[in-house]
Amino acid sequence: MANFFGPEMLLRIPALLIAITFHEYAHAKVSDAMGDPTPRWTGRLSLNPMAHLDPVGLLMLWIFRFGWAKPVQINPSYYRDPKKGILLVSLAGPLSNLFLAFITMVLIKLNLFFSGILSTFIHILFVYNLVLAVFNLIPIPPLDGSKILMSLLPGRQGYVFSQMEAYGPLILILLVYFGLLNIILDPLITFVHIGLDTLSNLILFRF
């Protein structure tokens, strides 16, 4: 806790706000694009961080690196194909974080920010987007990964899996409490990091 009010801790706040805002906006934008007016009606079709902020969730993310944002409300009955719609909306959030992680990795490799606070901020922004993308793809309710898996499963199996939703938050808390979440996340984050690194190298250094 010695660096609680240090520069890195303070830089986490804008980095978190950017990562969370783009994640939730992506959910809202895709749902809106498929004909669902609910995100627009509820004020979620916005890049204003205050529209997506859950103060307690942000505080938890800031201090403990485990938290949440305000979920985007959607109404799948507006989609032409509800199952496909839920799949695309659920993918949109993590993919937006992967995109931001890729962009920040490119900025780091181009060495556009040699040192100082801006360089530290770009690195923190990269880490948060990478971790949020991977974390949200875990197939445990209420994370996006659970909705993605539910959309891909056949009808009966999808229904059975959906019954797990009530226990999802408890499962996540237990994973965090017993230190199992990092065991799951670390290899996945490493794998995605390597993938982004390879892709950025192909684009930047192909010539």
C-alpha positions as MATLAB code, in Angstrom:
seq = 'MANFFGPEMLLRIPALLIAITFHEYAHAKVSDAMGDPTPRWTGRLSLNPMAHLDPVGLLMLWIFRFGWAKPVQINPSYYRDPKKGILLVSLAGPLSNLFLAFITMVLIKLNLFFSGILSTFIHILFVYNLVLAVFNLIPIPPLDGSKILMSLLPGRQGYVFSQMEAYGPLILILLVYFGLLNIILDPLITFVHIGLDTLSNLILFRF';
ca = [
       0.000    0.000    0.000;
       3.052    2.256    0.020;
       2.309    3.469   -3.502;
      -1.451    3.798   -2.967;
      -1.371    7.464   -3.952;
       1.610    7.086   -6.262;
       1.539    7.998   -9.950;
       0.705    4.468  -11.089;
      -2.331    4.209   -8.824;
      -3.615    7.569  -10.049;
      -3.038    6.655  -13.692;
      -5.112    3.514  -13.255;
      -8.300    5.582  -12.960;
      -8.329    7.107  -16.481;
      -7.013    3.834  -17.924;
      -9.865    1.926  -16.285;
     -12.434    4.483  -17.409;
     -11.274    4.200  -21.027;
     -11.218    0.392  -21.002;
     -14.615    0.072  -19.311;
     -16.269    2.785  -21.401;
     -15.232    1.263  -24.741;
     -16.248   -2.205  -23.535;
     -19.750   -1.179  -22.523;
     -20.215    1.192  -25.466;
     -19.352   -1.657  -27.851;
     -22.119   -3.798  -26.313;
     -24.583   -0.908  -26.643;
     -23.545    0.015  -30.198;
     -23.864   -3.519  -31.593;
     -27.239   -4.056  -29.918;
     -28.454   -0.721  -31.269;
     -27.157   -1.582  -34.759;
     -29.263   -4.760  -34.703;
     -32.439   -2.830  -33.989;
     -32.597   -2.796  -30.190;
     -33.404    0.735  -28.925;
     -32.907   -0.211  -25.266;
     -29.264    0.962  -24.949;
     -30.212    4.304  -26.529;
     -33.254    4.705  -24.294;
     -31.194    3.960  -21.182;
     -28.416    6.393  -22.133;
     -25.784    3.728  -22.766;
     -25.050    4.607  -26.393;
     -22.408    7.040  -25.183;
     -18.644    7.349  -24.761;
     -19.207    9.352  -21.585;
     -17.654    7.207  -18.796;
     -20.330    8.348  -16.348;
     -22.962    6.491  -18.385;
     -21.231    3.171  -17.714;
     -19.686    3.708  -14.310;
     -20.500    1.623  -11.256;
     -18.655    3.478   -8.458;
     -18.209    0.402   -6.254;
     -17.128   -1.745   -9.185;
     -14.593    0.881  -10.297;
     -13.212    1.174   -6.766;
     -12.807   -2.600   -6.591;
     -11.025   -2.632   -9.947;
      -8.782    0.241   -8.921;
      -7.682   -1.235   -5.598;
      -8.097   -5.002   -5.955;
      -8.063   -5.331   -9.782;
     -11.338   -7.234   -9.651;
     -14.570   -5.341  -10.203;
     -17.326   -4.496  -12.652;
     -19.103   -1.829  -14.687;
     -22.817   -1.115  -15.015;
     -24.241   -3.836  -17.332;
     -25.796   -2.659  -20.588;
     -29.489   -3.525  -20.743;
     -30.534   -5.166  -24.021;
     -33.745   -6.668  -25.378;
     -32.982   -9.611  -27.705;
     -36.608   -9.711  -28.898;
     -35.702   -6.852  -31.246;
     -33.050   -8.955  -33.003;
     -33.893  -10.786  -36.218;
     -32.028  -13.785  -34.799;
     -31.937  -13.451  -30.977;
     -29.340  -16.166  -30.438;
     -26.961  -14.710  -33.013;
     -27.661  -11.216  -31.699;
     -26.707  -12.134  -28.143;
     -23.531  -13.767  -29.461;
     -22.479  -10.650  -31.388;
     -23.356   -8.244  -28.561;
     -21.452  -10.378  -26.056;
     -18.385  -10.582  -28.304;
     -18.366   -6.829  -28.918;
     -17.135   -5.863  -25.438;
     -14.083   -8.137  -25.212;
     -13.202   -7.479  -28.877;
     -13.203   -3.729  -28.239;
     -10.709   -4.270  -25.410;
      -8.569   -6.512  -27.622;
      -8.570   -3.776  -30.273;
      -7.461   -1.158  -27.746;
      -4.801   -3.540  -26.408;
      -3.528   -4.016  -29.960;
      -3.437   -0.257  -30.644;
      -1.583    0.483  -27.409;
       0.883   -2.346  -28.119;
       1.602   -0.797  -31.518;
       2.159    2.609  -29.888;
       4.568    1.014  -27.426;
       6.485   -0.754  -30.214;
       6.681    2.423  -32.281;
       8.272    3.982  -29.212;
       6.198    7.125  -29.598;
       6.264    7.740  -25.852;
       9.847    7.389  -24.698;
       9.413    7.991  -20.993;
       7.428    9.740  -18.320;
       3.820    9.668  -17.242;
       2.364    9.245  -20.741;
       4.513    6.168  -21.370;
       3.428    4.657  -18.041;
      -0.203    5.432  -18.847;
      -0.015    3.725  -22.259;
       1.447    0.590  -20.646;
      -1.259    0.551  -17.950;
      -3.952    1.054  -20.606;
      -2.541   -1.896  -22.557;
      -2.559   -4.173  -19.514;
      -6.089   -3.261  -18.451;
      -7.537   -3.816  -21.917;
      -5.714   -7.129  -22.296;
      -6.850   -8.383  -18.895;
     -10.446   -7.145  -19.281;
     -10.755   -8.827  -22.671;
      -9.510  -12.191  -21.416;
     -11.348  -12.002  -18.094;
     -14.688  -11.268  -19.740;
     -14.302  -14.232  -22.090;
     -14.319  -16.684  -19.172;
     -17.577  -18.680  -19.505;
     -18.888  -17.971  -16.022;
     -22.053  -15.854  -15.562;
     -22.461  -12.925  -15.699;
     -19.297  -12.539  -17.818;
     -19.584  -12.176  -21.586;
     -17.990  -15.560  -22.120;
     -20.999  -17.272  -20.514;
     -23.400  -15.582  -22.950;
     -21.136  -16.461  -25.869;
     -21.059  -20.109  -24.813;
     -24.809  -20.117  -24.170;
     -25.405  -18.798  -27.698;
     -23.216  -21.502  -29.220;
     -24.707  -24.442  -27.321;
     -27.698  -26.347  -28.737;
     -31.086  -25.399  -27.287;
     -31.374  -27.877  -24.412;
     -27.723  -27.604  -23.395;
     -27.891  -23.823  -23.600;
     -30.909  -23.830  -21.296;
     -29.186  -26.105  -18.772;
     -26.106  -23.882  -18.798;
     -28.266  -20.776  -18.297;
     -29.465  -22.225  -14.961;
     -25.937  -21.666  -13.676;
     -26.409  -17.897  -13.947;
     -27.658  -17.495  -10.384;
     -24.464  -19.081   -9.031;
     -22.006  -17.275  -11.319;
     -21.092  -14.372   -9.011;
     -20.536  -16.787   -6.100;
     -18.273  -18.965   -8.273;
     -16.234  -15.899   -9.270;
     -15.888  -14.774   -5.651;
     -14.717  -18.239   -4.604;
     -12.194  -18.335   -7.463;
     -10.794  -14.983   -6.345;
     -10.819  -15.915   -2.651;
      -8.922  -19.156   -3.171;
      -6.493  -17.614   -5.651;
      -7.698  -19.825   -8.507;
      -8.685  -17.011  -10.846;
      -5.071  -16.090  -11.595;
      -4.268  -19.745  -12.297;
      -6.970  -19.646  -14.984;
      -6.225  -16.157  -16.291;
      -2.421  -16.082  -16.426;
      -1.889  -18.671  -19.192;
      -4.805  -17.245  -21.201;
      -3.433  -13.702  -20.896;
       0.004  -14.927  -21.924;
      -1.479  -16.721  -24.949;
      -3.433  -13.656  -26.105;
      -0.434  -11.410  -25.428;
       1.715  -13.596  -27.683;
      -0.989  -13.488  -30.353;
      -1.190   -9.687  -30.269;
       2.598   -9.464  -30.261;
       2.857  -11.723  -33.312;
       0.131   -9.839  -35.181;
       1.640   -6.431  -34.427;
       5.083   -7.645  -35.561;
       3.614   -8.915  -38.834;
       2.003   -5.547  -39.488;
       4.845   -3.317  -38.325;
       7.851   -5.244  -39.526;
       6.620   -7.206  -42.543;
       8.887   -5.189  -44.796;
];
